[in-house]
Amino acid sequence: GVYWKNGVIDTLPGSMQIDKVLFVGSNLYFLGELLSGGSGWWENGTANTIPVHGAYAKDIAVSGSGVYILSGTNANGLSGAMFYWKDGKEVDLPKSSFGDGLATGIALSDTSIYADPDVYVCGMLSGILSDTAVYWKNNQLIYLPDGEEADHIAVSGMDVYVVGRSQSSPRQEVYWKNGVEVKLGTQFIATSITVSGNDLYLAGFLGSQTHQACYMKNGLLVNLPGGNAASGIAVNGTDVYACGNTYDTHALLWKNGVVDTLGAGYASGIVIAP
C-alpha cells in the first residue's frame, strides 16, 4: 500500500492496500489489507492485526488511546455479524427479529480525554420485504425513515449525519440529519463524508455511462474535473480538498476544484494534519 504526503509518495510497511486514513491528536492511522492476509491497522507506521486472522475490516475510529474497528467477521469467524472491536474486545450490535444485517461505518462523539466517547455505527437490517437503514448509538438501535441502507456516518456536536439509500421510488442517495431525510437525487453516489462547522460535505460521483467525480456541500453539487470518482474529502478553513481516481488508475488530488495528478495508484482517503 502507498500514500502521498504533500504530493510525495511513500509505502506503508506490511500493507497490500490502504482503505482508510485518519489523523487523531498527533498520530496518523491507516486501515487496510496486510500482505500476510486479512486486515490490519497502523499507528504511525507500526502495524497491528485485528483479532481474527483473515478478517476484513470496514472502518476505523480513534478516541484518545481507544481504537475502534468495524469488521464483518466476529471472534468465531462468522461473516455478516454486526459488531465492532474496541481495543480488541468484541462489542456486538442488536439485530432485528428477521436476522442479521450489515454494519458499514463507525464514528465517535467528541469527548474529553477522561471520558469514553459515544459510539455510532450505521448499517442495515435484513427484512422480509426489504432491508432497513439504521444506526446504533452506544448499541441502542435507531431506525432511519424511508431508508433501505446506510453507508457512512459522521457526528458533529449534537448532530448525527448518516448517508444511504432510500426505500421509496425512485430509489436515490439521501442523508439524514438527526433522523430528518434530505434527498440527493438518483445519479449521485456518496463514497465519503465529513462535517465542518454546520456544513456537510459528501465526496462521490455521478453515476451514468461515464462517471463524473464530484462532491456535495449541504446538498449542492460541485463537479471535480479530470476524475471519474472522488473517494475522500477534507476541509481546512475555506479550502476543500478531495482525492479520487481516473479510469486509468491514476490518483488525483483536488484543492478547491483544481486537479493535481499524484501518480499511478489508487487514492482511497484524505486527511489534513494540523
C-alpha positions in Angstrom: 0.0 0.0 0.0 1.1 3.6 -0.7 0.2 7.0 0.5 1.1 10.6 -0.5 2.2 13.3 1.9 2.1 16.7 0.3 2.4 15.0 -3.1 5.4 12.8 -2.2 4.7 9.0 -2.4 5.7 6.6 0.3 5.0 2.9 1.1 3.3 1.6 4.3 5.3 -1.4 5.5 3.4 -4.7 5.5 0.4 -3.4 3.7 -1.1 -4.6 0.4 -3.5 -1.7 0.1 -4.8 1.2 2.3 -8.5 1.7 2.6 -8.9 4.4 5.4 -6.7 7.1 6.8 -7.3 9.4 9.8 -5.3 11.8 12.0 -6.1 12.0 15.7 -4.1 14.2 18.1 -0.5 13.8 16.8 -1.0 10.3 15.5 -1.6 9.0 12.0 -3.7 5.9 11.5 -4.3 3.7 8.5 -6.7 0.8 7.9 -6.0 -1.6 5.1 -5.1 -5.1 4.0 -2.0 -6.9 5.2 0.5 -8.6 2.8 0.1 -11.7 5.1 -3.7 -11.7 4.6 -6.7 -10.1 6.2 -6.9 -6.6 7.5 -4.7 -4.6 9.9 -4.3 -1.1 11.2 -1.2 1.1 11.5 -0.4 3.7 14.1 2.4 6.0 13.0 3.7 3.2 10.7 3.5 0.4 13.2 1.3 -2.5 12.0 -1.3 -4.1 14.2 -3.5 -7.1 13.4 -7.2 -7.4 14.2 -8.3 -10.3 16.4 -9.5 -12.7 13.6 -6.8 -13.6 11.1 -8.0 -13.2 7.6 -11.0 -11.0 8.6 -11.8 -7.9 6.6 -12.1 -4.5 8.4 -14.5 -1.9 7.1 -13.8 1.2 9.1 -11.8 2.7 12.0 -12.2 5.4 14.6 -9.9 6.5 17.4 -10.5 8.5 20.6 -7.6 9.0 23.0 -5.9 5.7 23.3 -9.0 3.7 22.3 -9.1 2.1 18.8 -12.5 1.1 17.4 -12.5 -1.2 14.3 -15.7 -2.2 12.4 -15.5 -5.6 10.8 -17.6 -8.3 9.2 -16.2 -11.3 10.9 -16.6 -12.0 14.6 -14.4 -13.9 17.1 -16.0 -17.2 15.9 -15.2 -16.4 12.2 -18.8 -15.8 11.3 -19.3 -13.4 8.4 -22.2 -10.9 8.4 -22.1 -10.5 12.2 -22.8 -6.9 13.3 -20.2 -5.7 15.8 -17.0 -3.7 16.3 -13.9 -4.2 18.3 -12.8 -1.8 20.9 -9.1 -2.3 21.7 -9.5 -5.9 20.5 -12.7 -6.7 22.5 -15.7 -7.6 20.5 -18.9 -5.5 21.0 -22.0 -7.0 19.4 -24.8 -4.8 18.0 -28.5 -5.6 18.4 -30.2 -7.4 15.5 -33.7 -7.4 14.1 -36.1 -10.3 14.6 -35.7 -11.3 11.0 -32.0 -12.0 11.1 -28.7 -10.2 10.6 -27.7 -7.2 8.6 -24.6 -5.3 7.8 -22.7 -2.7 9.7 -20.9 -0.2 7.3 -19.5 2.8 9.1 -18.4 4.0 12.6 -18.0 7.4 14.2 -17.3 8.7 17.7 -18.5 11.8 19.5 -16.2 14.5 20.6 -15.1 13.9 24.2 -12.5 14.8 26.8 -9.6 12.5 27.3 -11.1 11.4 30.6 -14.4 10.1 29.3 -15.3 7.4 26.8 -17.0 8.7 23.6 -20.4 7.9 22.4 -20.1 5.2 19.7 -22.2 5.5 16.5 -22.4 2.7 13.9 -24.5 2.8 10.7 -25.8 -0.1 8.6 -28.8 -2.0 7.6 -31.0 -4.8 9.0 -32.4 -7.6 6.9 -36.2 -7.7 6.5 -38.8 -9.9 4.9 -39.7 -7.5 2.1 -36.8 -5.1 2.1 -33.8 -4.0 4.1 -34.0 -1.1 6.6 -31.4 1.6 7.2 -30.4 2.0 10.8 -27.7 3.3 13.2 -26.8 2.4 16.7 -25.8 4.9 19.4 -24.0 3.0 22.2 -25.7 -0.2 21.0 -29.2 1.4 21.0 -30.9 0.7 17.7 -32.4 3.7 15.8 -34.3 3.3 12.6 -33.9 5.8 9.7 -37.2 6.8 8.0 -37.6 5.7 4.3 -34.1 4.1 4.5 -33.0 0.9 2.8 -29.3 1.2 3.6 -26.9 3.4 5.5 -23.3 3.6 4.3 -21.5 6.5 6.1 -21.9 8.3 9.4 -20.4 11.4 11.0 -21.0 13.2 14.3 -20.5 16.9 15.0 -21.5 18.2 18.4 -25.1 17.0 19.0 -25.8 16.4 15.2 -25.7 12.9 13.7 -25.4 12.6 9.9 -26.0 9.4 8.0 -25.7 8.8 4.3 -27.5 6.0 2.5 -30.2 5.0 0.1 -34.0 5.5 0.2 -36.7 2.8 0.1 -39.3 4.9 -1.7 -39.3 5.2 -5.5 -37.3 6.4 -7.2 -34.5 5.0 -5.0 -31.9 7.6 -4.5 -29.0 8.7 -2.4 -30.1 10.5 0.8 -28.8 11.8 4.0 -30.4 12.1 7.4 -29.5 14.8 9.9 -30.8 13.8 13.3 -33.2 11.5 11.5 -34.6 14.0 9.1 -34.2 12.8 5.5 -32.8 15.0 2.6 -32.9 13.6 -0.9 -29.8 13.9 -3.1 -31.1 12.6 -6.5 -30.9 9.4 -8.4 -27.5 10.0 -10.1 -25.3 10.9 -7.1 -23.4 8.1 -5.1 -21.6 9.1 -2.0 -18.2 7.5 -1.1 -17.1 9.6 1.9 -18.4 12.1 4.5 -17.1 14.9 6.6 -18.6 17.7 8.6 -17.0 21.2 9.0 -18.9 23.5 11.3 -22.5 23.4 10.2 -21.6 22.2 6.7 -21.9 18.6 5.4 -19.6 17.5 2.6 -20.0 14.3 0.7 -17.5 13.1 -1.8 -18.6 10.7 -4.6 -19.5 10.5 -8.3 -22.4 10.9 -10.7 -23.5 7.5 -12.0 -24.1 7.2 -15.7 -22.4 5.5 -18.6 -19.3 7.6 -17.7 -18.8 8.6 -14.1 -18.0 12.1 -13.0 -16.1 12.9 -9.8 -17.9 15.4 -7.6 -18.8 16.4 -4.1 -21.8 17.9 -2.4 -21.8 20.7 0.1 -25.1 20.8 2.0 -26.8 19.0 -1.0 -25.4 21.4 -3.6 -23.3 19.6 -6.3 -19.7 20.6 -7.3 -18.1 18.8 -10.2 -14.4 17.8 -10.0 -12.6 17.9 -13.4 -10.5 15.1 -14.6 -11.7 12.2 -12.5 -14.3 9.5 -12.6 -14.9 9.3 -8.8 -13.9 11.2 -5.6 -13.1 8.8 -2.7 -12.3 11.2 0.1 -12.9 14.8 1.3 -11.4 17.1 3.9 -11.9 20.7 4.8 -9.5 23.2 6.3 -11.0 26.7 6.8 -12.3 27.8 3.5 -10.3 25.2 1.5 -11.9 22.0 0.3 -9.6 19.1 -0.5 -10.8 15.9 -2.3 -9.0 12.8 -3.5 -10.0 10.4 -6.2 -9.1 8.5 -9.3 -9.2 8.3 -13.0 -10.3 5.3 -15.2 -6.7 4.6 -16.0 -5.8 4.1 -12.3 -4.1 7.4 -11.5 -4.6 9.0 -8.1 -5.9 12.6 -8.1 -6.0 15.5 -5.6 -8.3 18.5 -5.8 -7.9 21.7 -3.9 -10.9 24.0 -4.3 -11.7 22.2 -7.6 -8.2 22.5 -9.1 -6.9 19.0 -10.0 -3.4 17.6 -9.5 -2.3 14.2 -10.6 -0.4 12.3 -7.8 0.7 9.4 -10.0 -0.1 5.8 -10.7 -2.1 4.2 -8.0 -5.4 4.5 -6.1 -6.4 7.2 -3.7 -8.9 6.0 -1.1 -9.0 8.7 1.6 -7.6 12.1 2.7 -6.7 13.8 5.9 -5.3 17.2 6.8 -2.7 17.2 9.6 -2.7 20.3 11.9 
